[in-house]
């Protein structure tokens, strides 16, 4: 037979254990249960997104892909950030007129080559 004091001690210990287990999930990456339709804000290298509740558990962070401008040896280009990773800078080739002892011509910058 439990005494009133033992019951209180067990209740407090149970509450502490429950709060520790729930908090542990948020620190350790363990999935916590959720209600269908809920969303939770998140971020990765590409920006802001959200976790969606799927089948009672939080899914992976979903961040929309985005384009941003960048600069390379041939000028201004763009790169895509997708799945938390920034892609390489893509700059279109550039052609310009030039002149040398041999005459008039053109030179083209493609990537790092001029």
C-alpha positions in Angstrom: 0.0 0.0 0.0 1.4 3.4 -1.0 1.4 6.3 1.5 0.3 9.7 0.4 4.0 11.0 0.4 5.1 8.1 -1.8 2.3 8.8 -4.2 3.4 12.5 -4.5 7.0 11.6 -5.0 6.1 9.1 -7.7 3.8 11.7 -9.4 6.6 14.4 -9.4 9.2 11.8 -10.6 6.8 10.8 -13.4 6.2 14.4 -14.5 9.9 15.1 -14.5 10.6 11.9 -16.6 7.9 12.9 -19.1 9.2 16.4 -19.5 12.7 15.2 -19.9 11.7 12.6 -22.6 9.8 15.3 -24.6 12.6 17.8 -24.3 15.1 15.1 -25.2 13.3 14.7 -28.6 13.8 18.4 -29.5 17.5 18.3 -28.6 18.5 15.0 -30.1 16.6 15.1 -33.4 14.1 12.3 -32.3 10.8 12.9 -33.9 8.0 14.1 -31.7 4.3 13.4 -32.3 2.1 16.1 -33.9 -1.4 16.6 -35.2 -2.1 16.2 -38.9 -2.1 19.6 -40.7 0.3 21.3 -38.3 3.4 23.2 -39.6 6.5 24.3 -37.8 9.0 26.9 -39.1 12.5 25.9 -40.0 15.6 27.1 -41.9 18.5 25.7 -43.9 21.3 27.3 -46.0 18.7 28.3 -48.7 16.4 30.2 -46.4 13.1 29.7 -44.4 10.7 26.9 -44.8 8.6 24.5 -42.7 8.2 21.1 -41.3 4.8 19.5 -42.0 3.1 17.0 -39.8 2.7 13.7 -41.7 1.1 10.6 -40.2 1.5 12.1 -36.7 5.3 12.9 -37.0 7.2 16.0 -38.2 8.7 15.6 -41.7 12.0 17.0 -43.0 12.5 20.8 -43.3 11.1 21.8 -46.8 12.6 25.1 -48.1 11.8 26.3 -51.6 14.6 26.4 -54.1 15.8 29.9 -55.0 18.0 31.7 -57.5 20.5 34.4 -56.6 22.9 36.5 -58.6 26.6 35.9 -58.5 29.7 37.2 -60.2 32.4 35.2 -62.1 35.4 36.1 -64.2 33.2 36.8 -67.2 30.5 38.9 -65.4 27.2 38.5 -63.7 25.5 35.1 -63.5 23.2 33.2 -61.3 23.3 30.2 -58.9 20.6 28.0 -57.5 20.2 27.1 -53.8 18.4 23.8 -53.4 18.2 21.1 -50.7 20.3 23.2 -48.4 23.2 23.5 -50.8 24.3 26.5 -52.9 25.2 25.6 -56.5 28.1 27.0 -58.5 27.9 30.4 -60.3 26.8 30.0 -63.9 27.8 33.0 -66.1 26.8 33.1 -69.8 29.7 33.4 -72.3 30.5 36.9 -73.3 31.9 38.0 -76.7 33.4 41.4 -77.4 35.3 43.0 -80.3 39.0 43.3 -80.1 41.9 44.5 -82.2 45.5 43.4 -82.4 48.5 43.7 -84.8 46.7 41.0 -86.9 43.5 43.0 -87.3 40.0 43.2 -85.9 38.4 40.2 -84.3 36.4 39.0 -81.3 37.3 37.4 -78.0 35.0 35.2 -75.9 35.0 34.7 -72.2 33.7 31.2 -71.3 33.9 30.4 -67.6 37.5 31.2 -66.5 38.9 31.3 -70.1 39.3 34.5 -72.0 
